[in-house]
Amino acid sequence: MTAPARVGILRAAGTVSTPLKRTSSIILLSLLLAGIAGAASDPASSSRARERAGALYQRSLGWLALNTTEARRQAVRALEEATLLDPGNAGYELALGRAYYTCGFLKSARQRFERVAKLQPGDAAGHQGLGLVWRRDWLKYLDRRSLVRSTEQLATATRLDSGNADAWLALAPLLVEQGDALGALQAAFSALRADPGRLEAHLAVAHALYRSGMLHEADSVFSATIPRLPRRVRDRYEDIAPVATEQDTILLHQLPRAGRPAFIERFWRENDPDPSTPENEARLEYWARVTHAYFLFFDAKRGGWDERGEVFVRYGPPAEMHYNPLEGRASWTFDSGPEFPANLMVWTYPELGMRVVLQDRLLSEFYMLPVSLTSDLDPLPDPDSLARRTDALGTRGGRGVFHLLPPGTKPLPLEGLVARFEGGAGPRLLVQCEVPGGPADSVWAEWAVLDSARVVRARASLLLGPSACAAETRRVGEFAADLDPGPYLVSVTVRDGAGRRGILRAPVELAPARSSLALSDVVIACGTSGAGAGPVRIEPNPGARVPGAGPLTAYFEIYHLQPGSDGLARFEYVYAVRSVAPDARHWMTKFFSPAAPPLVSVSREEPNLGTLRRQFISVPVASFVPGRYRLEITVRDLVAGTSVVKKLEFVKTK
């Protein structure tokens, strides 16, 4: 039956009554399908259809190579026609699925890749396509089920074709997302075996090594690979702008190119969580984040990533992600004016007190920060929340936050005290540390003191011993060094036989000696000996914990007392203890007496031979309820008429 004849019959069928019309339509449809089947069974017609489909396929490849919007549309139309002319050709279906995927038509792409997997179940290409579609769906809608489906499809693709480096590289970061560092490492090495010269495979290996806790190996691979990357990718690893202050970034860009590596190296030394190790853990974490963002968010057409990648390299993965949350406005505007549609993505970092709102203002899955003409919307952590993080290190200005401990390392609770004294040759720094541990536990501590240029000025290590306060449950140690006046960074690292690690970092300013009355920092001790002219032994109590029976023992030094006419100095010291708990007194009482009266207040006058006095005090605390308290010490030089005050908090235990 010719085409005009079929059209004429269909038109005639439209003029009959409804029941007859339905019956006739069914008959005509059967005849039409039979005609099509007959044409398809005609060898000559089938051959011409396949030739036409092949020509359309070749033409589509040329259009796709142009990589323009209009060319991609032409390619899609050509491939759609090719799949109709040759419906069993998996190659055409695959090409159309990839074209749909490039254009962002994810549902259509998924349907085509599913057809490829059905036509050729033993071929990896369809499963790889499905894996990429589900990964993009996960990145767009944040549905964890899509992440799981993507991982499953890519795993199938790699099982069917173990030499497919692209599939392995797509799989590795998804395994990292699901906490499978070992699986990611295996996938990365498989990609490297499939294509040893591919730099992305080397990056994936370095990333997975870091996530697996193999820092030395990760550092070696990163250091060897980054210099070989294309410039636009290498810049992402070498640029500190995302995590540095605006001032540091300006200074860096003002330097000649030859001087920039030294500036960057100093920046990372300043933010090295553990100077006792040869690797810089913060820089390694930054490189790992850049690699993860590169695999997930990097857009080759734009030559970079959107704001998701920028936030990720600064703060790592968020605790929660939401796509178009109900409380959000799916639109954007300037501070005033019309609203425009937009998709929203909200990343939440509760441990940093931070909520990051991202807008897809172009509806193209490219996210940007909201715009404002009156305020800076750059995401920054809450300073108080960041200060409470004992497991994290914030760069200056809070523009980047890194973990103190690398992946796979169990934390060892560490308490420390940094105290400043005056020595015979200048300032003297005392550092005490304390960790849980019994007599059978071996715990090593290492300290390093870095100057303003982050050059190590003091370094030592020791085996921690039993605490005089709790010999059965606590291990303690102390370090001391004479240094020049200036700013320093103190770092203490402790390790035990179980592989646990604790880190303490503390900035400290050592002031030059002065001629007027001065007081050292106050140290809570488990006991002291030798007060007077000789050396003093302070039993470390870095946690400043005082047991129920007490007493509280504190040590301090008084400098530059003024001798009187008889050659003796005279001074008075007053110590008082106050609770740091909220003041529960009636508001009227607080109005007339803003400061609560001290629980203990003692004053004494003493003569002293010489300008230096080493002093310890014993404060009865047995009657105090458990809690936090503040010790305030005031020293008055009765000859010179000057005074100085120091304060320190301690904990009364049961």
MIMARRO-801907 format. One line per field, with one value per residue (C-alpha): residue number from 1; residue in three letters; x, y, z. Coordinates in steps of 0.5 Angstrom, whole numbers, plus 500, padded with zeros to 3 digits. Each point is the difference from the previous one (the first is absolute). Example, Ala and Ser with C-alpha at 12.3 -4.5 7.8 and 13.67 -1.06 7.14 Angstrom:
// residues 2
zavex: 1 / 2
fiza: ala / ser
east: 525 / 502
north: 491 / 507
up: 516 / 498
This chain:
// residues 654
zavex: 1 / 2 / 3 / 4 / 5 / 6 / 7 / 8 / 9 / 10 / 11 / 12 / 13 / 14 / 15 / 16 / 17 / 18 / 19 / 20 / 21 / 22 / 23 / 24 / 25 / 26 / 27 / 28 / 29 / 30 / 31 / 32 / 33 / 34 / 35 / 36 / 37 / 38 / 39 / 40 / 41 / 42 / 43 / 44 / 45 / 46 / 47 / 48 / 49 / 50 / 51 / 52 / 53 / 54 / 55 / 56 / 57 / 58 / 59 / 60 / 61 / 62 / 63 / 64 / 65 / 66 / 67 / 68 / 69 / 70 / 71 / 72 / 73 / 74 / 75 / 76 / 77 / 78 / 79 / 80 / 81 / 82 / 83 / 84 / 85 / 86 / 87 / 88 / 89 / 90 / 91 / 92 / 93 / 94 / 95 / 96 / 97 / 98 / 99 / 100 / 101 / 102 / 103 / 104 / 105 / 106 / 107 / 108 / 109 / 110 / 111 / 112 / 113 / 114 / 115 / 116 / 117 / 118 / 119 / 120 / 121 / 122 / 123 / 124 / 125 / 126 / 127 / 128 / 129 / 130 / 131 / 132 / 133 / 134 / 135 / 136 / 137 / 138 / 139 / 140 / 141 / 142 / 143 / 144 / 145 / 146 / 147 / 148 / 149 / 150 / 151 / 152 / 153 / 154 / 155 / 156 / 157 / 158 / 159 / 160 / 161 / 162 / 163 / 164 / 165 / 166 / 167 / 168 / 169 / 170 / 171 / 172 / 173 / 174 / 175 / 176 / 177 / 178 / 179 / 180 / 181 / 182 / 183 / 184 / 185 / 186 / 187 / 188 / 189 / 190 / 191 / 192 / 193 / 194 / 195 / 196 / 197 / 198 / 199 / 200 / 201 / 202 / 203 / 204 / 205 / 206 / 207 / 208 / 209 / 210 / 211 / 212 / 213 / 214 / 215 / 216 / 217 / 218 / 219 / 220 / 221 / 222 / 223 / 224 / 225 / 226 / 227 / 228 / 229 / 230 / 231 / 232 / 233 / 234 / 235 / 236 / 237 / 238 / 239 / 240 / 241 / 242 / 243 / 244 / 245 / 246 / 247 / 248 / 249 / 250 / 251 / 252 / 253 / 254 / 255 / 256 / 257 / 258 / 259 / 260 / 261 / 262 / 263 / 264 / 265 / 266 / 267 / 268 / 269 / 270 / 271 / 272 / 273 / 274 / 275 / 276 / 277 / 278 / 279 / 280 / 281 / 282 / 283 / 284 / 285 / 286 / 287 / 288 / 289 / 290 / 291 / 292 / 293 / 294 / 295 / 296 / 297 / 298 / 299 / 300 / 301 / 302 / 303 / 304 / 305 / 306 / 307 / 308 / 309 / 310 / 311 / 312 / 313 / 314 / 315 / 316 / 317 / 318 / 319 / 320 / 321 / 322 / 323 / 324 / 325 / 326 / 327 / 328 / 329 / 330 / 331 / 332 / 333 / 334 / 335 / 336 / 337 / 338 / 339 / 340 / 341 / 342 / 343 / 344 / 345 / 346 / 347 / 348 / 349 / 350 / 351 / 352 / 353 / 354 / 355 / 356 / 357 / 358 / 359 / 360 / 361 / 362 / 363 / 364 / 365 / 366 / 367 / 368 / 369 / 370 / 371 / 372 / 373 / 374 / 375 / 376 / 377 / 378 / 379 / 380 / 381 / 382 / 383 / 384 / 385 / 386 / 387 / 388 / 389 / 390 / 391 / 392 / 393 / 394 / 395 / 396 / 397 / 398 / 399 / 400 / 401 / 402 / 403 / 404 / 405 / 406 / 407 / 408 / 409 / 410 / 411 / 412 / 413 / 414 / 415 / 416 / 417 / 418 / 419 / 420 / 421 / 422 / 423 / 424 / 425 / 426 / 427 / 428 / 429 / 430 / 431 / 432 / 433 / 434 / 435 / 436 / 437 / 438 / 439 / 440 / 441 / 442 / 443 / 444 / 445 / 446 / 447 / 448 / 449 / 450 / 451 / 452 / 453 / 454 / 455 / 456 / 457 / 458 / 459 / 460 / 461 / 462 / 463 / 464 / 465 / 466 / 467 / 468 / 469 / 470 / 471 / 472 / 473 / 474 / 475 / 476 / 477 / 478 / 479 / 480 / 481 / 482 / 483 / 484 / 485 / 486 / 487 / 488 / 489 / 490 / 491 / 492 / 493 / 494 / 495 / 496 / 497 / 498 / 499 / 500 / 501 / 502 / 503 / 504 / 505 / 506 / 507 / 508 / 509 / 510 / 511 / 512 / 513 / 514 / 515 / 516 / 517 / 518 / 519 / 520 / 521 / 522 / 523 / 524 / 525 / 526 / 527 / 528 / 529 / 530 / 531 / 532 / 533 / 534 / 535 / 536 / 537 / 538 / 539 / 540 / 541 / 542 / 543 / 544 / 545 / 546 / 547 / 548 / 549 / 550 / 551 / 552 / 553 / 554 / 555 / 556 / 557 / 558 / 559 / 560 / 561 / 562 / 563 / 564 / 565 / 566 / 567 / 568 / 569 / 570 / 571 / 572 / 573 / 574 / 575 / 576 / 577 / 578 / 579 / 580 / 581 / 582 / 583 / 584 / 585 / 586 / 587 / 588 / 589 / 590 / 591 / 592 / 593 / 594 / 595 / 596 / 597 / 598 / 599 / 600 / 601 / 602 / 603 / 604 / 605 / 606 / 607 / 608 / 609 / 610 / 611 / 612 / 613 / 614 / 615 / 616 / 617 / 618 / 619 / 620 / 621 / 622 / 623 / 624 / 625 / 626 / 627 / 628 / 629 / 630 / 631 / 632 / 633 / 634 / 635 / 636 / 637 / 638 / 639 / 640 / 641 / 642 / 643 / 644 / 645 / 646 / 647 / 648 / 649 / 650 / 651 / 652 / 653 / 654
fiza: met / thr / ala / pro / ala / arg / val / gly / ile / leu / arg / ala / ala / gly / thr / val / ser / thr / pro / leu / lys / arg / thr / ser / ser / ile / ile / leu / leu / ser / leu / leu / leu / ala / gly / ile / ala / gly / ala / ala / ser / asp / pro / ala / ser / ser / ser / arg / ala / arg / glu / arg / ala / gly / ala / leu / tyr / gln / arg / ser / leu / gly / trp / leu / ala / leu / asn / thr / thr / glu / ala / arg / arg / gln / ala / val / arg / ala / leu / glu / glu / ala / thr / leu / leu / asp / pro / gly / asn / ala / gly / tyr / glu / leu / ala / leu / gly / arg / ala / tyr / tyr / thr / cys / gly / phe / leu / lys / ser / ala / arg / gln / arg / phe / glu / arg / val / ala / lys / leu / gln / pro / gly / asp / ala / ala / gly / his / gln / gly / leu / gly / leu / val / trp / arg / arg / asp / trp / leu / lys / tyr / leu / asp / arg / arg / ser / leu / val / arg / ser / thr / glu / gln / leu / ala / thr / ala / thr / arg / leu / asp / ser / gly / asn / ala / asp / ala / trp / leu / ala / leu / ala / pro / leu / leu / val / glu / gln / gly / asp / ala / leu / gly / ala / leu / gln / ala / ala / phe / ser / ala / leu / arg / ala / asp / pro / gly / arg / leu / glu / ala / his / leu / ala / val / ala / his / ala / leu / tyr / arg / ser / gly / met / leu / his / glu / ala / asp / ser / val / phe / ser / ala / thr / ile / pro / arg / leu / pro / arg / arg / val / arg / asp / arg / tyr / glu / asp / ile / ala / pro / val / ala / thr / glu / gln / asp / thr / ile / leu / leu / his / gln / leu / pro / arg / ala / gly / arg / pro / ala / phe / ile / glu / arg / phe / trp / arg / glu / asn / asp / pro / asp / pro / ser / thr / pro / glu / asn / glu / ala / arg / leu / glu / tyr / trp / ala / arg / val / thr / his / ala / tyr / phe / leu / phe / phe / asp / ala / lys / arg / gly / gly / trp / asp / glu / arg / gly / glu / val / phe / val / arg / tyr / gly / pro / pro / ala / glu / met / his / tyr / asn / pro / leu / glu / gly / arg / ala / ser / trp / thr / phe / asp / ser / gly / pro / glu / phe / pro / ala / asn / leu / met / val / trp / thr / tyr / pro / glu / leu / gly / met / arg / val / val / leu / gln / asp / arg / leu / leu / ser / glu / phe / tyr / met / leu / pro / val / ser / leu / thr / ser / asp / leu / asp / pro / leu / pro / asp / pro / asp / ser / leu / ala / arg / arg / thr / asp / ala / leu / gly / thr / arg / gly / gly / arg / gly / val / phe / his / leu / leu / pro / pro / gly / thr / lys / pro / leu / pro / leu / glu / gly / leu / val / ala / arg / phe / glu / gly / gly / ala / gly / pro / arg / leu / leu / val / gln / cys / glu / val / pro / gly / gly / pro / ala / asp / ser / val / trp / ala / glu / trp / ala / val / leu / asp / ser / ala / arg / val / val / arg / ala / arg / ala / ser / leu / leu / leu / gly / pro / ser / ala / cys / ala / ala / glu / thr / arg / arg / val / gly / glu / phe / ala / ala / asp / leu / asp / pro / gly / pro / tyr / leu / val / ser / val / thr / val / arg / asp / gly / ala / gly / arg / arg / gly / ile / leu / arg / ala / pro / val / glu / leu / ala / pro / ala / arg / ser / ser / leu / ala / leu / ser / asp / val / val / ile / ala / cys / gly / thr / ser / gly / ala / gly / ala / gly / pro / val / arg / ile / glu / pro / asn / pro / gly / ala / arg / val / pro / gly / ala / gly / pro / leu / thr / ala / tyr / phe / glu / ile / tyr / his / leu / gln / pro / gly / ser / asp / gly / leu / ala / arg / phe / glu / tyr / val / tyr / ala / val / arg / ser / val / ala / pro / asp / ala / arg / his / trp / met / thr / lys / phe / phe / ser / pro / ala / ala / pro / pro / leu / val / ser / val / ser / arg / glu / glu / pro / asn / leu / gly / thr / leu / arg / arg / gln / phe / ile / ser / val / pro / val / ala / ser / phe / val / pro / gly / arg / tyr / arg / leu / glu / ile / thr / val / arg / asp / leu / val / ala / gly / thr / ser / val / val / lys / lys / leu / glu / phe / val / lys / thr / lys
east: 500 / 503 / 500 / 495 / 495 / 501 / 499 / 493 / 498 / 501 / 497 / 494 / 499 / 499 / 493 / 497 / 496 / 504 / 500 / 501 / 506 / 503 / 500 / 502 / 506 / 502 / 500 / 504 / 505 / 501 / 501 / 504 / 505 / 500 / 502 / 506 / 502 / 499 / 505 / 505 / 500 / 502 / 507 / 501 / 496 / 504 / 506 / 499 / 497 / 507 / 504 / 496 / 501 / 507 / 501 / 496 / 504 / 507 / 497 / 498 / 507 / 502 / 495 / 502 / 507 / 498 / 498 / 495 / 493 / 497 / 505 / 498 / 492 / 502 / 503 / 495 / 494 / 505 / 501 / 493 / 498 / 506 / 497 / 493 / 503 / 505 / 496 / 505 / 506 / 503 / 506 / 495 / 496 / 506 / 502 / 493 / 500 / 507 / 497 / 494 / 505 / 504 / 494 / 498 / 494 / 501 / 493 / 501 / 507 / 499 / 494 / 505 / 506 / 495 / 498 / 508 / 501 / 494 / 502 / 507 / 500 / 508 / 502 / 502 / 498 / 493 / 501 / 506 / 495 / 495 / 505 / 501 / 493 / 498 / 507 / 497 / 493 / 503 / 504 / 494 / 495 / 504 / 496 / 505 / 496 / 503 / 507 / 499 / 497 / 506 / 505 / 497 / 500 / 507 / 502 / 496 / 504 / 507 / 498 / 498 / 506 / 506 / 504 / 495 / 504 / 494 / 495 / 505 / 502 / 492 / 499 / 506 / 497 / 493 / 504 / 503 / 493 / 498 / 505 / 504 / 507 / 503 / 495 / 502 / 507 / 499 / 496 / 505 / 506 / 495 / 500 / 507 / 502 / 495 / 503 / 507 / 501 / 494 / 501 / 493 / 501 / 506 / 496 / 495 / 505 / 503 / 493 / 498 / 507 / 498 / 493 / 503 / 505 / 506 / 503 / 507 / 498 / 495 / 505 / 505 / 494 / 497 / 507 / 502 / 494 / 497 / 506 / 499 / 492 / 497 / 501 / 493 / 499 / 507 / 498 / 494 / 505 / 506 / 495 / 499 / 495 / 493 / 503 / 505 / 497 / 499 / 507 / 504 / 497 / 502 / 507 / 501 / 498 / 504 / 506 / 504 / 499 / 506 / 499 / 493 / 502 / 503 / 494 / 496 / 504 / 500 / 493 / 499 / 506 / 495 / 495 / 503 / 496 / 506 / 507 / 503 / 498 / 504 / 493 / 496 / 493 / 496 / 503 / 499 / 493 / 499 / 503 / 495 / 494 / 502 / 501 / 493 / 497 / 504 / 496 / 493 / 500 / 505 / 497 / 505 / 495 / 501 / 507 / 498 / 495 / 494 / 499 / 499 / 507 / 503 / 496 / 502 / 508 / 499 / 496 / 499 / 494 / 494 / 496 / 493 / 498 / 493 / 498 / 494 / 498 / 493 / 502 / 505 / 497 / 501 / 502 / 506 / 500 / 504 / 499 / 494 / 497 / 496 / 501 / 503 / 499 / 506 / 501 / 503 / 505 / 502 / 506 / 500 / 506 / 497 / 507 / 502 / 493 / 500 / 494 / 502 / 495 / 502 / 496 / 499 / 498 / 501 / 496 / 506 / 503 / 505 / 499 / 503 / 499 / 494 / 501 / 500 / 501 / 501 / 503 / 506 / 496 / 507 / 499 / 504 / 499 / 498 / 506 / 497 / 499 / 506 / 504 / 496 / 503 / 506 / 500 / 501 / 505 / 497 / 504 / 501 / 493 / 497 / 500 / 502 / 499 / 504 / 501 / 505 / 501 / 500 / 495 / 500 / 504 / 496 / 501 / 503 / 497 / 506 / 500 / 505 / 503 / 504 / 503 / 505 / 506 / 506 / 507 / 507 / 501 / 493 / 493 / 499 / 494 / 497 / 495 / 497 / 496 / 495 / 497 / 496 / 504 / 502 / 507 / 500 / 499 / 506 / 498 / 505 / 500 / 503 / 500 / 502 / 501 / 499 / 502 / 496 / 503 / 498 / 507 / 501 / 504 / 499 / 499 / 500 / 496 / 499 / 497 / 494 / 500 / 495 / 496 / 501 / 493 / 497 / 506 / 496 / 495 / 504 / 507 / 504 / 506 / 503 / 504 / 504 / 504 / 504 / 498 / 500 / 494 / 495 / 494 / 500 / 496 / 501 / 498 / 500 / 498 / 499 / 500 / 498 / 502 / 492 / 502 / 496 / 502 / 498 / 503 / 500 / 501 / 501 / 502 / 504 / 503 / 507 / 501 / 507 / 502 / 498 / 502 / 494 / 496 / 498 / 497 / 500 / 494 / 497 / 501 / 495 / 505 / 499 / 505 / 507 / 506 / 506 / 497 / 505 / 507 / 501 / 497 / 492 / 497 / 493 / 496 / 496 / 492 / 499 / 492 / 500 / 496 / 500 / 497 / 494 / 505 / 505 / 503 / 501 / 508 / 502 / 507 / 502 / 506 / 501 / 505 / 503 / 498 / 503 / 505 / 499 / 505 / 502 / 501 / 493 / 495 / 493 / 494 / 492 / 497 / 492 / 497 / 492 / 496 / 494 / 495 / 499 / 493 / 494 / 499 / 493 / 499 / 494 / 500 / 500 / 506 / 504 / 498 / 503 / 506 / 501 / 506 / 498 / 505 / 506 / 499 / 507 / 504 / 507 / 505 / 507 / 506 / 507 / 507 / 505 / 508 / 501 / 495 / 498 / 495 / 498 / 493 / 495 / 493 / 496 / 492 / 495 / 495 / 497 / 493 / 499 / 495 / 503 / 500 / 505 / 503 / 504 / 507 / 501 / 507 / 502 / 507 / 502 / 507 / 500 / 506 / 499 / 492 / 499 / 495 / 499 / 494 / 500 / 494 / 499 / 494 / 500 / 495 / 498 / 499 / 496
north: 500 / 507 / 506 / 504 / 494 / 499 / 507 / 500 / 494 / 504 / 506 / 496 / 496 / 507 / 501 / 494 / 499 / 499 / 492 / 499 / 505 / 497 / 493 / 503 / 504 / 493 / 497 / 505 / 501 / 492 / 501 / 506 / 496 / 494 / 505 / 502 / 493 / 498 / 506 / 498 / 493 / 503 / 499 / 506 / 504 / 498 / 501 / 507 / 502 / 497 / 504 / 506 / 499 / 499 / 507 / 503 / 497 / 503 / 507 / 500 / 499 / 506 / 504 / 497 / 502 / 507 / 501 / 505 / 500 / 501 / 494 / 496 / 501 / 498 / 493 / 498 / 501 / 496 / 494 / 500 / 499 / 495 / 496 / 500 / 497 / 495 / 499 / 494 / 503 / 501 / 505 / 505 / 499 / 501 / 507 / 503 / 498 / 504 / 506 / 500 / 500 / 505 / 505 / 498 / 496 / 495 / 496 / 499 / 498 / 495 / 497 / 499 / 497 / 495 / 498 / 499 / 496 / 496 / 499 / 499 / 497 / 498 / 507 / 505 / 506 / 500 / 499 / 506 / 504 / 499 / 501 / 507 / 501 / 498 / 504 / 506 / 499 / 499 / 507 / 503 / 498 / 497 / 493 / 495 / 495 / 503 / 499 / 493 / 499 / 503 / 496 / 494 / 501 / 503 / 494 / 495 / 504 / 499 / 493 / 499 / 504 / 500 / 505 / 505 / 506 / 505 / 495 / 499 / 507 / 502 / 494 / 502 / 507 / 497 / 494 / 506 / 503 / 494 / 499 / 494 / 503 / 493 / 499 / 507 / 498 / 493 / 504 / 506 / 494 / 497 / 506 / 501 / 493 / 501 / 507 / 501 / 507 / 503 / 505 / 500 / 493 / 502 / 505 / 495 / 495 / 506 / 502 / 493 / 499 / 506 / 498 / 493 / 503 / 499 / 507 / 499 / 496 / 506 / 505 / 497 / 499 / 507 / 503 / 496 / 501 / 507 / 504 / 496 / 502 / 505 / 507 / 501 / 494 / 501 / 507 / 497 / 496 / 505 / 506 / 502 / 505 / 496 / 499 / 506 / 507 / 505 / 504 / 494 / 499 / 507 / 499 / 494 / 503 / 506 / 495 / 498 / 493 / 498 / 502 / 497 / 493 / 502 / 504 / 494 / 496 / 504 / 501 / 492 / 500 / 505 / 495 / 493 / 496 / 496 / 503 / 493 / 497 / 501 / 500 / 507 / 497 / 506 / 501 / 492 / 501 / 506 / 496 / 494 / 505 / 503 / 494 / 498 / 506 / 499 / 494 / 502 / 507 / 502 / 502 / 500 / 504 / 506 / 498 / 500 / 498 / 504 / 502 / 493 / 498 / 507 / 499 / 492 / 502 / 505 / 496 / 493 / 496 / 503 / 496 / 501 / 502 / 502 / 501 / 506 / 499 / 502 / 506 / 503 / 504 / 497 / 507 / 505 / 508 / 506 / 503 / 503 / 499 / 495 / 492 / 495 / 492 / 496 / 494 / 500 / 495 / 501 / 497 / 500 / 499 / 500 / 499 / 507 / 503 / 502 / 499 / 501 / 502 / 499 / 502 / 497 / 507 / 497 / 494 / 496 / 496 / 506 / 502 / 507 / 504 / 505 / 507 / 506 / 507 / 502 / 494 / 495 / 493 / 496 / 494 / 500 / 496 / 502 / 502 / 498 / 493 / 500 / 501 / 494 / 495 / 497 / 495 / 506 / 505 / 506 / 505 / 507 / 503 / 494 / 499 / 493 / 494 / 494 / 494 / 499 / 493 / 496 / 495 / 493 / 503 / 499 / 506 / 500 / 505 / 505 / 506 / 505 / 506 / 506 / 505 / 505 / 502 / 504 / 497 / 502 / 501 / 502 / 498 / 492 / 496 / 494 / 495 / 495 / 494 / 495 / 494 / 494 / 494 / 494 / 498 / 495 / 505 / 503 / 507 / 504 / 508 / 504 / 508 / 505 / 508 / 504 / 507 / 505 / 498 / 493 / 497 / 495 / 503 / 495 / 492 / 495 / 493 / 496 / 494 / 502 / 498 / 499 / 506 / 502 / 502 / 493 / 495 / 494 / 504 / 506 / 501 / 507 / 503 / 507 / 504 / 506 / 505 / 507 / 504 / 507 / 505 / 499 / 496 / 493 / 494 / 494 / 493 / 494 / 493 / 493 / 493 / 494 / 492 / 500 / 505 / 505 / 507 / 507 / 507 / 506 / 507 / 507 / 506 / 504 / 507 / 500 / 508 / 503 / 500 / 507 / 504 / 501 / 495 / 494 / 493 / 493 / 496 / 496 / 493 / 495 / 494 / 493 / 503 / 504 / 500 / 504 / 507 / 505 / 502 / 493 / 496 / 499 / 493 / 501 / 493 / 501 / 501 / 503 / 498 / 504 / 495 / 500 / 494 / 501 / 500 / 505 / 504 / 504 / 502 / 505 / 503 / 507 / 504 / 508 / 504 / 507 / 501 / 507 / 499 / 505 / 504 / 494 / 496 / 496 / 500 / 499 / 498 / 498 / 494 / 499 / 494 / 499 / 495 / 501 / 495 / 501 / 497 / 505 / 505 / 497 / 506 / 504 / 506 / 505 / 497 / 500 / 508 / 502 / 495 / 498 / 495 / 494 / 500 / 495 / 493 / 501 / 506 / 501 / 505 / 500 / 505 / 497 / 502 / 498 / 500 / 502 / 502 / 493 / 496 / 493 / 499 / 494 / 500 / 495 / 501 / 496 / 498 / 494 / 504 / 502 / 496 / 497 / 505 / 505 / 506 / 505 / 502 / 507 / 502 / 508 / 502 / 507 / 502 / 504 / 504 / 502 / 501 / 496 / 493 / 495 / 495 / 493 / 495 / 493 / 495 / 493 / 494 / 497 / 493 / 495
up: 500 / 498 / 505 / 496 / 500 / 508 / 501 / 496 / 504 / 506 / 498 / 498 / 507 / 503 / 497 / 503 / 506 / 507 / 501 / 493 / 500 / 506 / 496 / 494 / 503 / 503 / 493 / 497 / 505 / 499 / 493 / 501 / 505 / 495 / 494 / 504 / 502 / 493 / 498 / 506 / 497 / 493 / 500 / 495 / 504 / 507 / 496 / 498 / 507 / 503 / 495 / 502 / 507 / 499 / 497 / 505 / 505 / 497 / 499 / 507 / 502 / 496 / 504 / 506 / 499 / 499 / 507 / 499 / 503 / 493 / 497 / 506 / 498 / 493 / 503 / 504 / 495 / 495 / 505 / 502 / 493 / 499 / 506 / 497 / 493 / 504 / 507 / 501 / 500 / 507 / 497 / 498 / 506 / 504 / 496 / 501 / 508 / 500 / 496 / 505 / 506 / 497 / 499 / 507 / 498 / 505 / 500 / 492 / 501 / 505 / 496 / 494 / 505 / 503 / 493 / 498 / 506 / 498 / 493 / 502 / 507 / 500 / 498 / 505 / 496 / 502 / 507 / 500 / 497 / 505 / 506 / 497 / 500 / 507 / 502 / 497 / 503 / 507 / 499 / 498 / 505 / 505 / 501 / 503 / 496 / 493 / 503 / 502 / 493 / 497 / 504 / 498 / 492 / 500 / 504 / 495 / 494 / 503 / 501 / 493 / 498 / 505 / 495 / 500 / 503 / 500 / 503 / 506 / 501 / 500 / 505 / 505 / 503 / 501 / 504 / 504 / 501 / 503 / 505 / 496 / 500 / 498 / 494 / 498 / 500 / 496 / 495 / 500 / 499 / 494 / 497 / 500 / 497 / 495 / 498 / 503 / 497 / 502 / 505 / 503 / 502 / 504 / 503 / 502 / 503 / 504 / 502 / 502 / 504 / 504 / 502 / 502 / 505 / 495 / 501 / 498 / 494 / 498 / 501 / 495 / 495 / 500 / 500 / 494 / 496 / 501 / 497 / 493 / 500 / 495 / 503 / 501 / 504 / 503 / 503 / 504 / 504 / 501 / 501 / 507 / 499 / 502 / 507 / 501 / 502 / 495 / 502 / 499 / 493 / 498 / 503 / 496 / 494 / 501 / 500 / 494 / 498 / 502 / 507 / 501 / 502 / 506 / 502 / 499 / 504 / 506 / 500 / 500 / 505 / 504 / 500 / 501 / 505 / 502 / 499 / 503 / 493 / 494 / 496 / 501 / 501 / 499 / 493 / 499 / 502 / 495 / 494 / 502 / 500 / 493 / 497 / 502 / 498 / 493 / 499 / 502 / 499 / 494 / 494 / 494 / 496 / 505 / 502 / 507 / 506 / 502 / 508 / 502 / 499 / 503 / 506 / 500 / 500 / 506 / 505 / 497 / 499 / 504 / 505 / 496 / 493 / 498 / 493 / 500 / 507 / 502 / 504 / 494 / 495 / 493 / 497 / 500 / 500 / 502 / 506 / 497 / 493 / 496 / 502 / 495 / 501 / 503 / 503 / 507 / 503 / 507 / 504 / 507 / 505 / 507 / 503 / 497 / 501 / 493 / 495 / 492 / 495 / 493 / 494 / 493 / 497 / 493 / 501 / 497 / 506 / 501 / 507 / 503 / 506 / 501 / 498 / 505 / 499 / 507 / 504 / 499 / 499 / 500 / 504 / 507 / 506 / 506 / 504 / 507 / 497 / 496 / 507 / 503 / 495 / 503 / 494 / 495 / 498 / 497 / 495 / 502 / 498 / 501 / 492 / 501 / 505 / 500 / 505 / 505 / 499 / 493 / 498 / 504 / 506 / 506 / 505 / 507 / 504 / 502 / 505 / 500 / 504 / 497 / 505 / 499 / 505 / 500 / 500 / 501 / 492 / 498 / 500 / 502 / 497 / 504 / 497 / 504 / 497 / 503 / 497 / 502 / 502 / 505 / 502 / 494 / 495 / 496 / 498 / 496 / 499 / 495 / 500 / 495 / 501 / 494 / 499 / 496 / 493 / 502 / 501 / 506 / 506 / 505 / 499 / 505 / 502 / 506 / 503 / 505 / 507 / 505 / 503 / 507 / 500 / 497 / 499 / 498 / 495 / 497 / 497 / 500 / 497 / 499 / 495 / 502 / 495 / 501 / 494 / 497 / 501 / 494 / 498 / 499 / 499 / 505 / 497 / 505 / 497 / 504 / 497 / 504 / 498 / 497 / 495 / 503 / 499 / 504 / 498 / 503 / 496 / 504 / 498 / 505 / 501 / 504 / 502 / 501 / 508 / 503 / 506 / 503 / 504 / 496 / 502 / 496 / 498 / 506 / 500 / 503 / 503 / 503 / 505 / 500 / 503 / 501 / 500 / 502 / 497 / 497 / 494 / 501 / 498 / 497 / 500 / 494 / 500 / 493 / 501 / 506 / 504 / 507 / 504 / 505 / 506 / 497 / 501 / 494 / 499 / 495 / 499 / 497 / 500 / 501 / 496 / 501 / 508 / 502 / 506 / 506 / 503 / 505 / 493 / 501 / 495 / 503 / 497 / 501 / 496 / 500 / 498 / 499 / 497 / 496 / 497 / 492 / 501 / 498 / 505 / 504 / 504 / 500 / 495 / 505 / 504 / 494 / 498 / 507 / 500 / 492 / 502 / 504 / 507 / 499 / 504 / 502 / 501 / 503 / 501 / 502 / 501 / 499 / 500 / 495 / 499 / 492 / 495 / 498 / 504 / 499 / 503 / 501 / 503 / 503 / 500 / 504 / 495 / 504 / 501 / 493 / 496 / 493 / 495 / 496 / 504 / 499 / 504 / 500 / 503 / 501 / 502 / 502 / 501 / 507 / 498 / 493 / 501 / 494 / 499 / 495 / 499 / 497 / 499 / 499 / 500 / 503 / 501 / 507 / 499 / 505
